[in-house]
Amino acid sequence: MKAVRIHKAKDLRVDDVEAPEVEPGKVLLTGGFSGICGSDLHLYYAPEAFPWDFSVPAELTGAQWPQILGHEFSGTVAVVGEGVTNVKVGDDVAVFPYHFCGECAACRSGDPSLCPKMAFEGIQGRSGGMAEVKIVEADKCYVLPQGTSLELGALVEPMAVAYHGVRVSEPEGASCALVVGGGPIGVGAVFALRSLGVETIIVSEPSAARREVLARIGVQHLIDPTTQDVPAQVAILSGGAGADVAIDCAGAPVAFAGAIQALAMHGRMVIVAAYEKPIELNPQLLAGNQTIRSSAVYTPADFQGVIDGIAAGNYTAEGGWIDTVPLEQAETAIHQLRQGNGMKILVDTSAQ
């Protein structure tokens, strides 16, 4: 089979590798799509920035590089192993890609997203999404709602990142939310806020092209932070109260300050973005008993929350925010995204 494997920094190859065989408790998936994530770009350009030595087998999976890339993926169940009962041949599924130990303090507390031994398929796993055939544990497979495309199935993982951040913001009862940054995770935050019942959703995004995409997926309140005052616009759209919650998907210090100023009294801001530059925290911004929290990864409940939102019609791959490429163009797509071109690219893993 063909698979996109990363061997070292800036060394990505489409290799011919032996297809895996099914094992008890596992399934083989064929076809589907695999999303290119920002972390995939970091793996390609600067793997040394990660806290793991990829030449050493991961503790939970035993995997080491070269590694099949891709941790955001979907596929169709082709073969089921002994003892598998939760999926059947022909099911279209999204894959929950990370492994956690189940024994550490984080896992025991019910939050495996903070497990220090965490390992992802596509980063330190037996498999990865960018392959014609994938072997995964059956209990990591979430059956997609009837009629859901495999493209949308591949988006469940990044959408779960956004869903978790929104859930951390405690949106219950919120009437107005601000999303800062309209990239893929910002889009996911919009979908999650819709799923969780927030009516007024405002997105601040400097890119005109991205604002056009956001408008096509139904975002009614868009702010250009390069020409408009974000707190002032949020005040107008919220009837003077400010945003009950703000989801920071931008990772830009100037956007961070604007989001805090746009919060209502007792407002809650959650940082989902990764920051490459320090944030200057002006004490004058800290007023009104507001809360700032961080969010990373997601839980199985978040994954299921996205699946439920898809079933309810709150998620879409339409609107022009998704592009697809074949396996052979995965590296070109990584370069394209690095240059800021495109929004979300999925790799088609169907056998050609």
ABEGO torsion letter per residue (X at the ends): XBBBBBABBGBBBBBBBBBBBBBBGBBBBBEEBBBBBAAAAAAAABAAABABBAABBBAAAGBBOBBBBEABBBBBBABBBBGBAABBBGBBBBBBABBBAGABAAAAAGBAAABAABBBBGABBABBABBABBBBBAAABBBBBBGBBAAAAAAAAAAAAAAAAAAAAGABGBABBBBBEABAAAAAAAAAAAAAGBABBBBBBABAAAAAAAAAAGBABBBBAAABBAAAAAAAAAGGAEBABBBBAAGBAAAAAAAAAABBBGBBBBBABBBABBBBBBAAABBGGBBBBBBBEBBAAAAAAAAAAAAAGABBABGGABBBBBAAAAAAAAAAAAAGBEABBBBBABBX
